Amino acid sequence: MEIETEDKPPGSPLIRDSDIGNYLERSNFFIKYEGVNPTGTQKDRISRKHVENAIKHGYKEISVATCGNFGASIAYYARGMGIKAIVGIPAEYSNSRHAEIAAYGADIIEKPLKYEEMVEYIRGEAKKNNWYDASPGSPNKSIDVSGYSEISFEIYNQLGFAPEYISIPVGNGTTFYGIYYGFLKLYRERKIDKMPKFIATSTEGGNPIVYSFINGFRNIVELDPENIVETYANEPLIAYRSYDGQKALDALYKTHGKALYVSDMEMEEISRGFKRIDNLSVLPASASAAAGALKFAGNNSCVIVLTGSDK
């Protein structure tokens, strides 16, 4: 497989139609749908950049720790550009993307570790074996902010203004912070006259960003790993440590934002609703952003970032 021009992550669509508006009972809500990316999530925006950066600096292998989506994306682009992907997956995770990662030719490392422990394990192995490390919190993390800030620029170009609110699901907080950074750049360049209010949504199973904000903490608080409850629906959001959590938390406070825990049942219900109403495939975890918009945005303009399709 060779990466063709059309495999470059495109600008994702901003959807506003009457069917979705009627379903959400809001006329001023817009859907930023990242499910159109080649492997179905926003991760493609940064994976291509990481693989290109690895090749630029002479690496023969690129490694990442993942629960699924990021690994599939890195493996896809690594295969297309001709370098080896090494993907670390906690042994307890066995979602459908595991087979996809293997099909792209990646070497898979499985360990009986939690996700956060796998990130640290891969970081050590990358240093020892001279692999490029694309995992959260790596020395290459500036690529993540750059890649996700493009979502902000697209929203501005598609809308012609900054929305009053923007609702985004959070796990590590990387996508959330990248979008905040993009709007901050637009604000500093005087292209917008005020920042959107940011809404962070995550799982009742545990997330440090939402936990810290709801409890009024200014510094991110790690959670007890033993209290983390992972399910199919919440897996992309669940964390006891969020690698860009402090930056995401600061963004919430600076924009006078809001945060919300969303139950698995509500995520799944909204995901099914998007499929039924507009034939839009939405990962349940991504659908949590719609719950945040409904809770906090009222009748104001709001962009709901749906980070992935339910592949």
C-alpha positions as CSV (number, residue, x, y, z in Angstrom):
1,M,0.0,0.0,0.0
2,E,1.3,3.4,-0.9
3,I,-0.3,6.6,0.6
4,E,-2.0,8.5,-2.2
5,T,-3.0,12.2,-2.1
6,E,-6.6,11.3,-1.1
7,D,-5.2,9.4,1.9
8,K,-4.0,12.7,3.4
9,P,-6.4,13.6,6.2
10,P,-8.8,16.0,4.5
11,G,-10.5,18.9,6.1
12,S,-13.4,17.3,7.8
13,P,-16.9,18.5,7.1
14,L,-18.9,20.9,9.3
15,I,-22.5,19.5,9.3
16,R,-25.6,21.5,9.9
17,D,-28.8,19.9,8.6
18,S,-32.4,19.9,9.7
19,D,-32.5,16.2,10.6
20,I,-29.6,16.5,13.1
21,G,-31.0,19.8,14.3
22,N,-34.4,18.3,14.9
23,Y,-32.8,15.3,16.6
24,L,-30.8,17.5,19.0
25,E,-33.6,20.0,19.2
26,R,-31.2,22.8,18.4
27,S,-30.9,24.9,15.3
28,N,-27.6,26.5,16.1
29,F,-25.5,23.3,16.6
30,F,-22.9,22.2,14.1
31,I,-21.2,18.8,13.8
32,K,-17.5,18.7,13.1
33,Y,-17.2,15.1,11.9
34,E,-13.7,13.5,12.1
35,G,-15.0,10.1,11.1
36,V,-14.2,10.9,7.4
37,N,-10.5,10.6,8.0
38,P,-8.8,7.5,6.4
39,T,-8.9,5.3,9.5
40,G,-12.0,6.9,10.9
41,T,-10.7,9.2,13.7
42,Q,-9.0,12.5,14.4
43,K,-5.8,10.6,15.1
44,D,-5.0,10.6,11.4
45,R,-4.3,14.3,11.6
46,I,-1.3,13.7,13.7
47,S,-0.3,10.2,12.6
48,R,0.7,11.2,9.2
49,K,2.8,14.1,10.6
50,H,4.5,11.8,13.1
51,V,5.4,9.2,10.4
52,E,6.7,12.0,8.1
53,N,8.7,13.4,11.0
54,A,10.2,10.0,11.8
55,I,11.3,9.5,8.2
56,K,12.7,13.0,8.0
57,H,14.9,12.3,11.0
58,G,16.1,9.0,9.7
59,Y,14.1,6.6,11.9
60,K,13.4,3.1,10.5
61,E,10.7,2.3,13.2
62,I,7.9,4.3,14.8
63,S,6.3,3.2,18.0
64,V,3.2,4.1,19.9
65,A,1.2,2.9,22.9
66,T,-2.5,2.7,22.2
67,C,-5.8,1.2,23.2
68,G,-6.8,1.0,19.5
69,N,-7.4,4.1,17.4
70,F,-4.0,5.8,17.5
71,G,-2.3,2.4,16.8
72,A,-4.4,1.7,13.8
73,S,-3.7,5.2,12.4
74,I,0.1,5.0,13.0
75,A,0.2,1.5,11.5
76,Y,-1.7,2.6,8.4
77,Y,0.5,5.5,7.6
78,A,3.7,3.7,8.5
79,R,2.9,0.9,6.1
80,G,2.0,3.5,3.4
81,M,5.2,5.4,3.8
82,G,7.5,2.3,4.1
83,I,8.6,2.2,7.7
84,K,7.9,-0.3,10.5
85,A,5.3,0.4,13.2
86,I,5.6,-1.0,16.6
87,V,2.3,-0.8,18.6
88,G,2.1,-1.4,22.3
89,I,-1.4,-2.6,23.4
90,P,-2.4,-3.4,27.0
91,A,-3.3,-7.1,27.0
92,E,-6.8,-6.4,28.5
93,Y,-7.8,-4.4,25.3
94,S,-9.0,-6.6,22.5
95,N,-11.2,-4.4,20.4
96,S,-11.7,-4.7,16.7
97,R,-8.8,-2.5,15.8
98,H,-6.3,-5.1,17.1
99,A,-6.8,-7.2,14.0
100,E,-6.7,-4.0,11.8
101,I,-3.3,-3.0,13.3
102,A,-1.9,-6.4,12.6
103,A,-3.3,-6.3,9.0
104,Y,-1.3,-3.1,8.4
105,G,1.8,-5.1,9.2
106,A,2.7,-3.6,12.6
107,D,4.6,-5.5,15.2
108,I,2.3,-5.7,18.2
109,I,3.6,-5.8,21.8
110,E,1.1,-6.9,24.3
111,K,1.8,-6.6,28.0
112,P,-0.4,-7.0,31.2
113,L,-0.2,-3.3,31.8
114,K,-2.6,-0.4,32.0
115,Y,-2.6,2.1,29.2
116,E,-0.6,4.6,31.1
117,E,2.0,2.0,32.1
118,M,2.2,0.9,28.4
119,V,3.0,4.5,27.4
120,E,5.9,4.5,29.8
121,Y,7.0,1.0,28.7
122,I,7.0,2.0,25.0
123,R,8.8,5.2,25.9
124,G,11.6,3.2,27.4
125,E,11.8,0.7,24.6
126,A,11.9,3.5,22.0
127,K,14.8,5.1,23.7
128,K,16.6,1.8,24.1
129,N,16.0,0.7,20.5
130,N,16.2,4.1,18.7
131,W,12.5,4.0,17.7
132,Y,10.6,7.2,17.0
133,D,8.1,7.6,19.9
134,A,4.7,9.0,18.9
135,S,3.1,8.2,22.2
136,P,1.4,10.9,24.3
137,G,3.9,13.0,26.3
138,S,6.8,12.1,24.1
139,P,9.5,14.6,22.9
140,N,7.6,14.8,19.7
141,K,4.3,16.0,21.3
142,S,4.4,19.4,19.6
143,I,3.2,17.7,16.5
144,D,0.0,16.8,18.3
145,V,-0.8,20.4,19.1
146,S,0.0,21.5,15.6
147,G,-2.1,18.8,14.0
148,Y,-5.2,19.3,16.2
149,S,-5.1,23.0,15.9
150,E,-6.0,22.6,12.3
151,I,-9.5,21.6,13.4
152,S,-9.9,25.1,14.8
153,F,-8.8,26.8,11.6
154,E,-11.2,24.7,9.6
155,I,-14.1,25.5,11.9
156,Y,-13.3,29.2,11.6
157,N,-13.1,29.0,7.8
158,Q,-16.3,26.9,7.5
159,L,-18.3,29.0,9.9
160,G,-16.8,32.4,9.2
161,F,-16.8,33.1,13.0
162,A,-16.0,31.5,16.3
163,P,-18.9,29.7,17.9
164,E,-20.1,30.6,21.4
165,Y,-19.3,27.0,22.5
166,I,-17.3,24.1,21.4
167,S,-17.8,20.6,22.9
168,I,-15.1,18.0,22.7
169,P,-14.6,14.6,24.3
170,V,-11.5,14.2,26.5
171,G,-9.2,11.3,27.4
172,N,-5.6,12.6,27.5
173,G,-6.8,16.1,26.7
174,T,-4.5,16.4,23.6
175,T,-7.2,17.0,21.0
176,F,-9.0,19.4,23.4
177,Y,-5.8,21.4,24.0
178,G,-4.9,21.4,20.3
179,I,-8.2,22.9,19.4
180,Y,-8.0,25.4,22.2
181,Y,-4.5,26.4,21.0
182,G,-5.8,26.9,17.4
183,F,-8.6,29.2,18.5
184,L,-6.1,31.1,20.8
185,K,-3.9,31.6,17.7
186,L,-6.9,33.0,15.8
187,Y,-7.7,35.3,18.7
188,R,-4.1,36.6,18.9
189,E,-4.1,37.2,15.2
190,R,-7.4,39.2,15.7
191,K,-9.3,37.0,13.3
192,I,-11.9,36.3,16.1
193,D,-12.8,38.8,18.8
194,K,-13.4,36.3,21.6
195,M,-12.7,32.7,22.5
196,P,-15.3,30.0,22.4
197,K,-16.3,28.6,25.8
198,F,-14.9,25.0,25.9
199,I,-16.9,22.0,27.1
200,A,-15.1,18.9,28.1
201,T,-17.0,15.6,28.2
202,S,-15.8,12.2,29.5
203,T,-16.8,9.0,31.1
204,E,-18.2,8.3,34.5
205,G,-15.6,5.5,34.6
206,G,-12.9,8.0,35.4
207,N,-11.1,10.9,33.8
208,P,-8.7,13.4,35.6
209,I,-9.6,16.4,33.5
210,V,-13.4,16.3,34.2
211,Y,-12.8,15.2,37.8
212,S,-10.4,18.0,38.5
213,F,-12.6,20.7,36.9
214,I,-15.8,19.5,38.5
215,N,-14.2,19.5,41.9
216,G,-12.7,23.0,41.5
217,F,-9.0,21.9,41.4
218,R,-6.6,24.2,39.4
219,N,-4.0,21.5,39.3
220,I,-4.7,18.2,37.6
221,V,-5.4,15.3,40.0
222,E,-4.5,11.8,39.0
223,L,-7.0,9.2,39.8
224,D,-6.6,5.9,41.6
225,P,-6.0,3.2,38.9
226,E,-8.0,0.7,41.0
227,N,-11.1,2.9,40.6
228,I,-11.0,3.1,36.8
229,V,-13.8,1.1,35.1
230,E,-13.2,0.4,31.4
231,T,-16.0,-0.5,29.1
232,Y,-16.5,-0.8,25.3
233,A,-18.2,2.6,25.2
234,N,-15.8,4.6,27.4
235,E,-12.5,3.1,26.4
236,P,-11.2,6.1,24.4
237,L,-11.9,8.4,27.3
238,I,-11.0,6.4,30.4
239,A,-7.7,7.4,32.2
240,Y,-6.2,7.8,35.6
241,R,-3.5,10.0,34.1
242,S,-4.2,12.5,31.3
243,Y,-0.9,13.3,29.5
244,D,-2.1,16.8,28.4
245,G,-4.5,17.1,31.3
246,Q,-3.1,20.2,32.9
247,K,-3.2,22.1,29.6
248,A,-6.7,21.0,29.0
249,L,-7.8,21.9,32.5
250,D,-6.2,25.4,32.1
251,A,-8.0,25.9,28.9
252,L,-11.3,25.1,30.6
253,Y,-10.7,27.7,33.2
254,K,-9.4,30.3,30.8
255,T,-12.5,30.0,28.5
256,H,-15.0,29.9,31.4
257,G,-15.8,26.4,30.2
258,K,-17.8,23.5,31.5
259,A,-17.2,19.8,32.1
260,L,-19.5,16.8,32.2
261,Y,-19.4,13.1,33.0
262,V,-21.6,11.1,30.5
263,S,-22.9,7.6,31.2
264,D,-22.3,4.7,28.8
265,M,-26.0,4.5,28.2
266,E,-26.3,8.1,27.1
267,M,-23.2,7.9,24.8
268,E,-24.6,4.8,23.2
269,E,-28.1,6.3,22.8
270,I,-26.8,9.4,21.1
271,S,-24.5,7.3,18.9
272,R,-27.5,5.3,17.8
273,G,-29.5,8.5,17.2
274,F,-26.9,9.9,14.8
275,K,-27.0,6.6,12.9
276,R,-30.7,6.4,12.8
277,I,-31.4,10.1,11.9
278,D,-28.6,10.9,9.5
279,N,-26.8,7.6,8.9
280,L,-23.8,9.1,10.7
281,S,-21.5,6.5,12.2
282,V,-20.3,7.9,15.6
283,L,-18.1,6.2,18.2
284,P,-20.1,6.3,21.5
285,A,-17.2,8.0,23.3
286,S,-17.3,10.8,20.6
287,A,-21.0,11.1,21.0
288,S,-20.5,12.3,24.6
289,A,-19.6,15.7,23.1
290,A,-23.3,16.1,22.0
291,A,-24.4,15.5,25.6
292,G,-22.1,18.3,26.8
293,A,-23.5,20.7,24.2
294,L,-27.1,19.9,25.1
295,K,-26.3,20.4,28.8
296,F,-24.5,23.7,28.6
297,A,-24.8,25.5,25.2
298,G,-28.5,26.3,25.3
299,N,-29.6,28.0,22.1
300,N,-26.1,29.5,21.5
301,S,-24.0,28.5,18.5
302,C,-22.0,25.4,19.3
303,V,-19.7,23.1,17.4
304,I,-19.8,19.5,18.5
305,V,-16.5,17.7,17.7
306,L,-17.3,14.1,16.9
307,T,-13.8,12.6,17.0
308,G,-14.4,9.3,15.4
309,S,-16.6,6.8,13.6
310,D,-17.8,3.6,15.1
311,K,-15.6,1.3,13.1
